[in-house]
């Protein structure tokens, strides 16, 4: 799960997916990262921690890290929150196979529409962002299960 800062959106996506993996007994692993590295080592944004907690998801064990090229080998699927994250990741790919692993999260809910999970860092709307992410993750699990 990848966004820009790995403190607002992708930590929510990681936390939500981790909980659903546990609930459904799936043998999937999940991690999150940011394309920027600006917040390396930091906890998720307190507004993400709070909205996750309201939904009984604890994301306080997460720390921000930058997306790295070895993630292409480590993971089968790389899920971007918006098209800017998507193009930044695609630019780092070394093959068509690596490029094909990169998907936009909301395309699992609205195929082909290339919609963004809006960046809530300056504008807020964390509850809305949570709902968008959770619905798309349900659709993603449905797709791959
Ligand atoms: P995120 O949100 O990409 O969802 O983690 C942001 C966090 C930090 C910044 C931008 C977006 N920033 O400009 O520092």
Backbone and ligand atoms as CSV (ligand in chain L), in Angstrom:
chain,resi,resn,atom,element,x,y,z
A,1,UNK,N,N,0.847,-1.166,0.000
A,1,UNK,CA,C,0.000,0.000,0.000
A,1,UNK,C,C,0.897,1.235,0.000
A,2,UNK,N,N,0.747,2.043,-1.035
A,2,UNK,CA,C,1.714,3.142,-1.191
A,2,UNK,C,C,1.007,4.487,-1.407
A,3,UNK,N,N,1.454,5.506,-0.642
A,3,UNK,CA,C,1.004,6.881,-0.887
A,3,UNK,C,C,2.231,7.783,-0.956
A,4,UNK,N,N,2.065,9.055,-0.681
A,4,UNK,CA,C,3.197,9.977,-0.787
A,4,UNK,C,C,4.047,9.969,0.493
A,5,UNK,N,N,3.391,10.197,1.626
A,5,UNK,CA,C,4.145,10.366,2.870
A,5,UNK,C,C,4.214,9.121,3.749
A,6,UNK,N,N,3.352,8.134,3.451
A,6,UNK,CA,C,3.206,6.943,4.306
A,6,UNK,C,C,2.932,7.318,5.760
A,7,UNK,N,N,2.124,8.375,5.919
A,7,UNK,CA,C,1.660,8.697,7.278
A,7,UNK,C,C,0.141,8.859,7.348
A,8,UNK,N,N,-0.540,9.116,6.227
A,8,UNK,CA,C,-2.007,9.311,6.273
A,8,UNK,C,C,-2.768,8.146,5.631
A,9,UNK,N,N,-2.693,8.021,4.285
A,9,UNK,CA,C,-3.539,7.063,3.587
A,9,UNK,C,C,-3.037,5.623,3.648
A,10,UNK,N,N,-1.772,5.404,3.257
A,10,UNK,CA,C,-1.309,4.005,3.185
A,10,UNK,C,C,-1.224,3.319,4.549
A,11,UNK,N,N,-0.951,4.040,5.655
A,11,UNK,CA,C,-1.017,3.347,6.952
A,11,UNK,C,C,-2.442,2.858,7.265
A,12,UNK,N,N,-3.454,3.665,6.842
A,12,UNK,CA,C,-4.842,3.205,7.021
A,12,UNK,C,C,-5.074,1.960,6.174
A,13,UNK,N,N,-4.606,1.990,4.917
A,13,UNK,CA,C,-4.795,0.848,4.027
A,13,UNK,C,C,-4.104,-0.392,4.597
A,14,UNK,N,N,-2.885,-0.220,5.099
A,14,UNK,CA,C,-2.176,-1.365,5.694
A,14,UNK,C,C,-2.944,-1.903,6.906
A,15,UNK,N,N,-3.365,-1.009,7.776
A,15,UNK,CA,C,-4.041,-1.436,9.011
A,15,UNK,C,C,-5.354,-2.146,8.727
A,16,UNK,N,N,-6.126,-1.578,7.785
A,16,UNK,CA,C,-7.423,-2.165,7.430
A,16,UNK,C,C,-7.211,-3.544,6.800
A,17,UNK,N,N,-6.276,-3.628,5.844
A,17,UNK,CA,C,-6.043,-4.909,5.170
A,17,UNK,C,C,-5.496,-5.947,6.153
A,18,UNK,N,N,-4.593,-5.517,7.027
A,18,UNK,CA,C,-4.020,-6.451,8.006
A,18,UNK,C,C,-5.133,-7.064,8.871
A,19,UNK,N,N,-6.073,-6.222,9.282
A,19,UNK,CA,C,-7.160,-6.719,10.125
A,19,UNK,C,C,-8.063,-7.696,9.353
A,20,UNK,N,N,-8.337,-7.379,8.087
A,20,UNK,CA,C,-9.213,-8.255,7.295
A,20,UNK,C,C,-8.521,-9.588,6.970
A,21,UNK,N,N,-7.200,-9.532,6.733
A,21,UNK,CA,C,-6.426,-10.758,6.495
A,21,UNK,C,C,-6.572,-11.685,7.706
A,22,UNK,N,N,-6.436,-11.074,8.881
A,22,UNK,CA,C,-6.549,-11.819,10.147
A,22,UNK,C,C,-7.956,-12.412,10.303
A,23,UNK,N,N,-8.970,-11.558,10.097
A,23,UNK,CA,C,-10.365,-12.000,10.249
A,23,UNK,C,C,-10.716,-13.129,9.300
A,24,UNK,N,N,-10.209,-13.029,8.046
A,24,UNK,CA,C,-10.579,-14.002,7.022
A,24,UNK,C,C,-9.628,-15.185,6.966
A,25,UNK,N,N,-8.550,-15.136,7.778
A,25,UNK,CA,C,-7.595,-16.234,7.801
A,25,UNK,C,C,-6.830,-16.393,6.495
A,26,UNK,N,N,-6.583,-15.272,5.812
A,26,UNK,CA,C,-5.841,-15.323,4.545
A,26,UNK,C,C,-4.342,-15.407,4.833
A,27,UNK,N,N,-3.604,-16.067,3.917
A,27,UNK,CA,C,-2.157,-16.136,4.125
A,27,UNK,C,C,-1.464,-15.063,3.276
A,28,UNK,N,N,-1.887,-13.819,3.444
A,28,UNK,CA,C,-1.304,-12.700,2.720
A,28,UNK,C,C,-0.430,-11.917,3.686
A,29,UNK,N,N,0.615,-11.292,3.164
A,29,UNK,CA,C,1.351,-10.352,3.999
A,29,UNK,C,C,1.156,-8.950,3.414
A,30,UNK,N,N,1.278,-7.952,4.270
A,30,UNK,CA,C,1.019,-6.579,3.827
A,30,UNK,C,C,2.022,-5.640,4.485
A,31,UNK,N,N,2.396,-4.607,3.737
A,31,UNK,CA,C,3.231,-3.539,4.278
A,31,UNK,C,C,2.799,-2.252,3.579
A,32,UNK,N,N,3.301,-1.109,4.061
A,32,UNK,CA,C,3.021,0.139,3.363
A,32,UNK,C,C,4.290,0.971,3.281
A,33,UNK,N,N,4.274,1.925,2.352
A,33,UNK,CA,C,5.442,2.780,2.118
A,33,UNK,C,C,4.974,4.072,1.458
A,34,UNK,N,N,5.878,5.058,1.448
A,34,UNK,CA,C,5.603,6.325,0.765
A,34,UNK,C,C,6.621,6.530,-0.344
A,35,UNK,N,N,6.217,7.238,-1.399
A,35,UNK,CA,C,7.175,7.479,-2.488
A,35,UNK,C,C,8.186,8.554,-2.109
A,36,UNK,N,N,7.884,9.365,-1.085
A,36,UNK,CA,C,8.746,10.529,-0.791
A,36,UNK,C,C,9.870,10.271,0.206
A,37,UNK,N,N,9.604,9.481,1.240
A,37,UNK,CA,C,10.587,9.338,2.311
A,37,UNK,C,C,10.665,10.542,3.243
A,38,UNK,N,N,9.762,11.525,3.062
A,38,UNK,CA,C,9.805,12.759,3.863
A,38,UNK,C,C,9.562,12.509,5.345
A,39,UNK,N,N,8.845,11.448,5.653
A,39,UNK,CA,C,8.462,11.200,7.058
A,39,UNK,C,C,9.073,9.906,7.588
A,40,UNK,N,N,10.205,9.510,7.004
A,40,UNK,CA,C,10.862,8.259,7.398
A,40,UNK,C,C,10.953,8.096,8.907
A,41,UNK,N,N,10.523,6.940,9.387
A,41,UNK,CA,C,10.644,6.624,10.813
A,41,UNK,C,C,9.547,7.190,11.686
A,42,UNK,N,N,8.658,8.012,11.096
A,42,UNK,CA,C,7.602,8.639,11.912
A,42,UNK,C,C,6.390,7.726,12.070
A,43,UNK,N,N,5.676,7.950,13.157
A,43,UNK,CA,C,4.370,7.317,13.371
A,43,UNK,C,C,3.388,7.830,12.323
A,44,UNK,N,N,2.298,7.101,12.079
A,44,UNK,CA,C,1.233,7.676,11.254
A,44,UNK,C,C,0.745,9.004,11.849
A,45,UNK,N,N,0.197,9.846,10.981
A,45,UNK,CA,C,-0.422,11.106,11.391
A,45,UNK,C,C,-1.464,10.820,12.481
A,46,UNK,N,N,-1.518,11.702,13.485
A,46,UNK,CA,C,-2.427,11.445,14.615
A,46,UNK,C,C,-3.890,11.365,14.165
A,47,UNK,N,N,-4.218,12.059,13.058
A,47,UNK,CA,C,-5.604,12.013,12.573
A,47,UNK,C,C,-5.927,10.653,11.962
A,48,UNK,N,N,-4.925,10.001,11.362
A,48,UNK,CA,C,-5.128,8.633,10.865
A,48,UNK,C,C,-5.211,7.653,12.029
A,49,UNK,N,N,-4.344,7.848,13.023
A,49,UNK,CA,C,-4.396,6.978,14.209
A,49,UNK,C,C,-5.785,7.063,14.838
A,50,UNK,N,N,-6.313,8.299,14.955
A,50,UNK,CA,C,-7.614,8.496,15.611
A,50,UNK,C,C,-8.758,7.864,14.819
A,51,UNK,N,N,-8.781,8.089,13.500
A,51,UNK,CA,C,-9.903,7.543,12.725
A,51,UNK,C,C,-9.830,6.010,12.695
A,52,UNK,N,N,-8.612,5.474,12.638
A,52,UNK,CA,C,-8.474,4.012,12.665
A,52,UNK,C,C,-8.985,3.476,14.006
A,53,UNK,N,N,-8.604,4.141,15.080
A,53,UNK,CA,C,-9.020,3.695,16.417
A,53,UNK,C,C,-10.547,3.702,16.547
A,54,UNK,N,N,-11.197,4.716,15.931
A,54,UNK,CA,C,-12.666,4.774,15.954
A,54,UNK,C,C,-13.284,3.538,15.309
A,55,UNK,N,N,-12.527,2.933,14.371
A,55,UNK,CA,C,-12.998,1.719,13.692
A,55,UNK,C,C,-12.335,0.466,14.274
A,56,UNK,N,N,-11.770,0.603,15.469
A,56,UNK,CA,C,-11.120,-0.524,16.155
A,56,UNK,C,C,-9.937,-1.115,15.389
A,57,UNK,N,N,-9.209,-0.263,14.688
A,57,UNK,CA,C,-7.975,-0.681,14.012
A,57,UNK,C,C,-6.822,0.091,14.643
A,58,UNK,N,N,-5.819,-0.652,15.110
A,58,UNK,CA,C,-4.660,-0.021,15.748
A,58,UNK,C,C,-3.514,0.062,14.743
A,59,UNK,N,N,-3.079,1.291,14.429
A,59,UNK,CA,C,-1.976,1.427,13.457
A,59,UNK,C,C,-0.729,2.029,14.110
A,60,UNK,N,N,-0.687,2.004,15.445
A,60,UNK,CA,C,0.415,2.695,16.134
A,60,UNK,C,C,1.736,1.922,16.106
A,61,UNK,N,N,1.705,0.679,15.591
A,61,UNK,CA,C,2.982,-0.042,15.461
A,61,UNK,C,C,3.669,0.275,14.127
A,62,UNK,N,N,3.029,1.073,13.283
A,62,UNK,CA,C,3.613,1.376,11.967
A,62,UNK,C,C,4.577,2.568,12.038
A,63,UNK,N,N,5.603,2.524,11.179
A,63,UNK,CA,C,6.532,3.642,11.037
A,63,UNK,C,C,6.715,3.895,9.549
A,64,UNK,N,N,6.771,5.169,9.178
A,64,UNK,CA,C,6.877,5.520,7.765
A,64,UNK,C,C,8.202,5.056,7.164
A,65,UNK,N,N,8.125,4.570,5.941
A,65,UNK,CA,C,9.347,4.246,5.187
A,65,UNK,C,C,9.134,4.588,3.724
A,66,UNK,N,N,10.247,4.722,3.016
A,66,UNK,CA,C,10.190,5.047,1.595
A,66,UNK,C,C,10.033,3.762,0.775
A,67,UNK,N,N,9.261,3.844,-0.292
A,67,UNK,CA,C,9.156,2.723,-1.237
A,67,UNK,C,C,10.528,2.504,-1.882
A,68,UNK,N,N,10.964,1.241,-1.953
A,68,UNK,CA,C,12.280,0.940,-2.538
A,68,UNK,C,C,12.135,-0.075,-3.682
A,69,UNK,N,N,13.106,-0.107,-4.591
A,69,UNK,CA,C,12.986,-0.986,-5.766
A,69,UNK,C,C,12.845,-2.460,-5.378
A,70,UNK,N,N,13.444,-2.846,-4.246
A,70,UNK,CA,C,13.332,-4.262,-3.844
A,70,UNK,C,C,11.896,-4.640,-3.479
A,71,UNK,N,N,11.028,-3.632,-3.262
A,71,UNK,CA,C,9.613,-3.948,-3.012
A,71,UNK,C,C,8.985,-4.646,-4.220
A,72,UNK,N,N,9.504,-4.390,-5.412
A,72,UNK,CA,C,8.980,-5.073,-6.596
A,72,UNK,C,C,9.210,-6.586,-6.523
A,73,UNK,N,N,10.313,-6.979,-5.886
A,73,UNK,CA,C,10.592,-8.416,-5.740
A,73,UNK,C,C,9.858,-8.996,-4.543
A,74,UNK,N,N,9.746,-8.174,-3.514
A,74,UNK,CA,C,9.158,-8.629,-2.242
A,74,UNK,C,C,7.648,-8.896,-2.360
A,75,UNK,N,N,6.964,-8.102,-3.186
A,75,UNK,CA,C,5.496,-8.140,-3.207
A,75,UNK,C,C,4.938,-8.496,-4.591
A,76,UNK,N,N,3.794,-9.194,-4.586
A,76,UNK,CA,C,3.118,-9.563,-5.833
A,76,UNK,C,C,2.268,-8.416,-6.365
A,77,UNK,N,N,1.873,-7.540,-5.441
A,77,UNK,CA,C,0.922,-6.484,-5.779
A,77,UNK,C,C,1.361,-5.199,-5.078
A,78,UNK,N,N,1.378,-4.107,-5.827
A,78,UNK,CA,C,1.757,-2.809,-5.259
A,78,UNK,C,C,0.607,-1.854,-5.548
A,79,UNK,N,N,-0.022,-1.347,-4.487
A,79,UNK,CA,C,-1.278,-0.622,-4.637
A,79,UNK,C,C,-1.081,0.852,-4.308
A,80,UNK,N,N,-1.281,1.696,-5.316
A,80,UNK,CA,C,-1.081,3.136,-5.157
A,80,UNK,C,C,-2.394,3.827,-4.809
A,81,UNK,N,N,-2.286,4.895,-3.987
A,81,UNK,CA,C,-3.482,5.632,-3.561
A,81,UNK,C,C,-3.940,6.639,-4.611
A,82,UNK,N,N,-2.995,7.218,-5.380
A,82,UNK,CA,C,-3.413,8.158,-6.433
A,82,UNK,C,C,-2.494,8.027,-7.645
A,83,UNK,N,N,-2.836,8.737,-8.713
A,83,UNK,CA,C,-2.118,8.524,-9.969
A,83,UNK,C,C,-0.699,9.083,-9.922
A,84,UNK,N,N,-0.464,10.038,-9.037
A,84,UNK,CA,C,0.904,10.534,-8.878
A,84,UNK,C,C,1.782,9.460,-8.226
A,85,UNK,N,N,1.268,8.831,-7.167
A,85,UNK,CA,C,2.006,7.706,-6.557
A,85,UNK,C,C,2.227,6.623,-7.613
A,86,UNK,N,N,1.169,6.346,-8.382
A,86,UNK,CA,C,1.222,5.293,-9.404
A,86,UNK,C,C,2.351,5.569,-10.400
A,87,UNK,N,N,2.409,6.803,-10.935
A,87,UNK,CA,C,3.472,7.077,-11.927
A,87,UNK,C,C,4.851,7.077,-11.292
A,88,UNK,N,N,4.964,7.557,-10.055
A,88,UNK,CA,C,6.287,7.517,-9.398
A,88,UNK,C,C,6.785,6.087,-9.221
A,89,UNK,N,N,5.868,5.177,-8.885
A,89,UNK,CA,C,6.266,3.773,-8.703
A,89,UNK,C,C,6.616,3.152,-10.057
A,90,UNK,N,N,5.753,3.409,-11.057
A,90,UNK,CA,C,5.992,2.851,-12.401
A,90,UNK,C,C,7.371,3.268,-12.933
A,91,UNK,N,N,7.756,4.512,-12.635
A,91,UNK,CA,C,9.062,4.992,-13.109
A,91,UNK,C,C,10.229,4.219,-12.504
A,92,UNK,N,N,9.991,3.597,-11.345
A,92,UNK,CA,C,11.063,2.847,-10.690
A,92,UNK,C,C,11.124,1.386,-11.161
A,93,UNK,N,N,10.101,0.953,-11.898
A,93,UNK,CA,C,10.041,-0.451,-12.323
A,93,UNK,C,C,11.090,-0.733,-13.393
A,94,UNK,N,N,11.657,-1.950,-13.350
A,94,UNK,CA,C,12.728,-2.301,-14.289
A,94,UNK,C,C,12.250,-3.226,-15.410
A,95,UNK,N,N,10.992,-3.665,-15.325
A,95,UNK,CA,C,10.490,-4.579,-16.362
A,95,UNK,C,C,8.970,-4.436,-16.469
A,96,UNK,N,N,8.431,-5.010,-17.524
A,96,UNK,CA,C,6.975,-5.007,-17.699
A,96,UNK,C,C,6.297,-5.807,-16.592
A,97,UNK,N,N,6.991,-6.881,-16.159
A,97,UNK,CA,C,6.447,-7.702,-15.079
A,97,UNK,C,C,6.294,-6.866,-13.797
A,98,UNK,N,N,7.310,-6.065,-13.490
A,98,UNK,CA,C,7.219,-5.203,-12.297
A,98,UNK,C,C,6.124,-4.154,-12.472
A,99,UNK,N,N,6.038,-3.565,-13.656
A,99,UNK,CA,C,4.996,-2.559,-13.909
A,99,UNK,C,C,3.605,-3.154,-13.722
A,100,UNK,N,N,3.454,-4.414,-14.136
A,100,UNK,CA,C,2.121,-5.025,-14.089
A,100,UNK,C,C,1.659,-5.301,-12.659
A,101,UNK,N,N,2.573,-5.221,-11.696
A,101,UNK,CA,C,2.189,-5.425,-10.289
A,101,UNK,C,C,1.536,-4.186,-9.679
A,102,UNK,N,N,1.657,-3.047,-10.366
A,102,UNK,CA,C,1.213,-1.776,-9.779
A,102,UNK,C,C,-0.239,-1.486,-10.164
A,103,UNK,N,N,-1.077,-1.269,-9.150
A,103,UNK,CA,C,-2.504,-1.009,-9.382
A,103,UNK,C,C,-2.916,0.227,-8.588
A,104,UNK,N,N,-4.002,0.864,-9.041
A,104,UNK,CA,C,-4.588,1.978,-8.286
A,104,UNK,C,C,-5.698,1.419,-7.399
A,105,UNK,N,N,-5.648,1.745,-6.117
A,105,UNK,CA,C,-6.585,1.127,-5.163
A,105,UNK,C,C,-8.049,1.263,-5.590
A,106,UNK,N,N,-8.463,2.486,-5.972
A,106,UNK,CA,C,-9.896,2.687,-6.219
A,106,UNK,C,C,-10.381,2.028,-7.508
A,107,UNK,N,N,-9.442,1.542,-8.343
A,107,UNK,CA,C,-9.884,0.787,-9.519
A,107,UNK,C,C,-10.485,-0.570,-9.138
A,108,UNK,N,N,-10.227,-1.030,-7.899
A,108,UNK,CA,C,-10.904,-2.256,-7.451
A,108,UNK,C,C,-12.387,-1.979,-7.199
A,109,UNK,N,N,-12.729,-0.724,-6.870
A,109,UNK,CA,C,-14.136,-0.364,-6.671
A,109,UNK,C,C,-14.768,0.140,-7.966
A,110,UNK,N,N,-14.000,0.930,-8.706
A,110,UNK,CA,C,-14.507,1.548,-9.935
A,110,UNK,C,C,-13.523,1.279,-11.071
A,111,UNK,N,N,-13.583,0.071,-11.645
A,111,UNK,CA,C,-12.590,-0.333,-12.641
A,111,UNK,C,C,-12.436,0.675,-13.782
A,112,UNK,N,N,-11.184,0.968,-14.087
A,112,UNK,CA,C,-10.873,1.811,-15.238
A,112,UNK,C,C,-11.061,3.305,-15.022
A,113,UNK,N,N,-11.571,3.711,-13.847
A,113,UNK,CA,C,-11.852,5.145,-13.654
A,113,UNK,C,C,-10.645,5.932,-13.134
A,114,UNK,N,N,-9.630,5.217,-12.662
A,114,UNK,CA,C,-8.395,5.857,-12.175
A,114,UNK,C,C,-8.643,6.966,-11.148
A,115,UNK,N,N,-9.585,6.719,-10.246
A,115,UNK,CA,C,-9.873,7.710,-9.206
A,115,UNK,C,C,-8.823,7.666,-8.108
A,116,UNK,N,N,-8.669,8.822,-7.440
A,116,UNK,CA,C,-7.675,8.942,-6.371
A,116,UNK,C,C,-8.332,8.850,-5.004
A,117,UNK,N,N,-7.615,8.238,-4.058
A,117,UNK,CA,C,-7.957,8.454,-2.654
A,117,UNK,C,C,-7.402,9.838,-2.343
A,118,UNK,N,N,-8.261,10.833,-2.049
A,118,UNK,CA,C,-7.761,12.192,-1.887
A,118,UNK,C,C,-6.762,12.290,-0.736
A,119,UNK,N,N,-5.743,13.131,-0.930
A,119,UNK,CA,C,-4.720,13.326,0.097
A,119,UNK,C,C,-5.310,14.195,1.214
A,120,UNK,N,N,-5.480,13.628,2.419
A,120,UNK,CA,C,-6.150,14.372,3.481
A,120,UNK,C,C,-5.187,15.201,4.342
A,121,UNK,N,N,-3.882,15.207,3.996
A,121,UNK,CA,C,-2.865,15.808,4.873
A,121,UNK,C,C,-3.164,17.276,5.150
A,122,UNK,N,N,-3.512,18.046,4.104
A,122,UNK,CA,C,-3.835,19.466,4.297
A,122,UNK,C,C,-5.328,19.711,4.391
A,123,UNK,N,N,-6.120,18.896,3.667
A,123,UNK,CA,C,-7.550,19.213,3.529
A,123,UNK,C,C,-8.444,18.470,4.519
A,124,UNK,N,N,-7.914,17.477,5.218
A,124,UNK,CA,C,-8.732,16.706,6.154
A,124,UNK,C,C,-9.646,15.734,5.433
A,125,UNK,N,N,-10.713,15.312,6.124
A,125,UNK,CA,C,-11.621,14.327,5.537
A,125,UNK,C,C,-11.170,12.902,5.811
A,126,UNK,N,N,-10.609,12.675,6.976
A,126,UNK,CA,C,-10.040,11.357,7.284
A,126,UNK,C,C,-11.101,10.259,7.354
A,127,UNK,N,N,-12.305,10.599,7.828
A,127,UNK,CA,C,-13.367,9.586,7.912
A,127,UNK,C,C,-13.784,9.155,6.499
A,128,UNK,N,N,-13.909,10.133,5.610
A,128,UNK,CA,C,-14.263,9.829,4.213
A,128,UNK,C,C,-13.176,8.955,3.568
A,129,UNK,N,N,-11.924,9.337,3.798
A,129,UNK,CA,C,-10.797,8.580,3.249
A,129,UNK,C,C,-10.804,7.148,3.791
A,130,UNK,N,N,-11.080,7.013,5.079
A,130,UNK,CA,C,-11.139,5.677,5.691
A,130,UNK,C,C,-12.177,4.811,4.968
A,131,UNK,N,N,-13.362,5.385,4.768
A,131,UNK,CA,C,-14.457,4.637,4.140
A,131,UNK,C,C,-14.120,4.227,2.707
A,132,UNK,N,N,-13.539,5.176,1.952
A,132,UNK,CA,C,-13.124,4.868,0.570
A,132,UNK,C,C,-12.141,3.701,0.554
A,133,UNK,N,N,-11.135,3.784,1.438
A,133,UNK,CA,C,-10.087,2.757,1.469
A,133,UNK,C,C,-10.683,1.413,1.886
A,134,UNK,N,N,-11.529,1.422,2.905
A,134,UNK,CA,C,-12.068,0.148,3.394
A,134,UNK,C,C,-12.916,-0.541,2.318
A,135,UNK,N,N,-13.761,0.237,1.637
A,135,UNK,CA,C,-14.606,-0.338,0.592
A,135,UNK,C,C,-13.749,-0.935,-0.531
A,136,UNK,N,N,-12.717,-0.199,-0.942
A,136,UNK,CA,C,-11.863,-0.678,-2.039
A,136,UNK,C,C,-11.085,-1.921,-1.618
A,137,UNK,N,N,-10.687,-1.979,-0.359
A,137,UNK,CA,C,-9.959,-3.167,0.111
A,137,UNK,C,C,-10.888,-4.380,0.130
A,138,UNK,N,N,-12.142,-4.175,0.529
A,138,UNK,CA,C,-13.112,-5.281,0.451
A,138,UNK,C,C,-13.228,-5.772,-0.996
A,139,UNK,N,N,-13.302,-4.823,-1.940
A,139,UNK,CA,C,-13.424,-5.189,-3.354
A,139,UNK,C,C,-12.156,-5.885,-3.845
A,140,UNK,N,N,-11.005,-5.440,-3.361
A,140,UNK,CA,C,-9.726,-6.053,-3.751
A,140,UNK,C,C,-9.640,-7.490,-3.230
A,141,UNK,N,N,-10.036,-7.703,-1.997
A,141,UNK,CA,C,-9.999,-9.065,-1.427
A,141,UNK,C,C,-10.938,-9.967,-2.220
A,142,UNK,N,N,-12.116,-9.441,-2.515
A,142,UNK,CA,C,-13.091,-10.185,-3.312
A,142,UNK,C,C,-12.492,-10.601,-4.666
A,143,UNK,N,N,-11.754,-9.683,-5.271
A,143,UNK,CA,C,-11.164,-9.902,-6.595
A,143,UNK,C,C,-10.107,-11.009,-6.559
A,144,UNK,N,N,-9.261,-11.016,-5.532
A,144,UNK,CA,C,-8.140,-11.955,-5.505
A,144,UNK,C,C,-8.411,-13.248,-4.748
A,145,UNK,N,N,-9.471,-13.258,-3.943
A,145,UNK,CA,C,-9.706,-14.410,-3.074
A,145,UNK,C,C,-10.145,-15.642,-3.860
L,1,LIG,P1,P,-0.084,10.617,2.694
L,1,LIG,O1,O,-0.315,12.159,3.056
L,1,LIG,O2,O,0.632,10.610,1.353
L,1,LIG,O3,O,-1.454,10.073,2.631
L,1,LIG,O4,O,0.765,10.038,3.803
L,1,LIG,C1,C,0.704,13.116,3.060
L,1,LIG,C2,C,1.543,13.210,4.131
L,1,LIG,C3,C,2.523,14.179,4.163
L,1,LIG,C4,C,2.636,15.066,3.102
L,1,LIG,C5,C,1.778,14.977,2.025
L,1,LIG,C6,C,0.809,13.998,1.998
L,1,LIG,N1,N,3.611,16.092,3.149
L,1,LIG,O5,O,3.573,16.991,2.273
L,1,LIG,O6,O,4.481,16.072,4.045
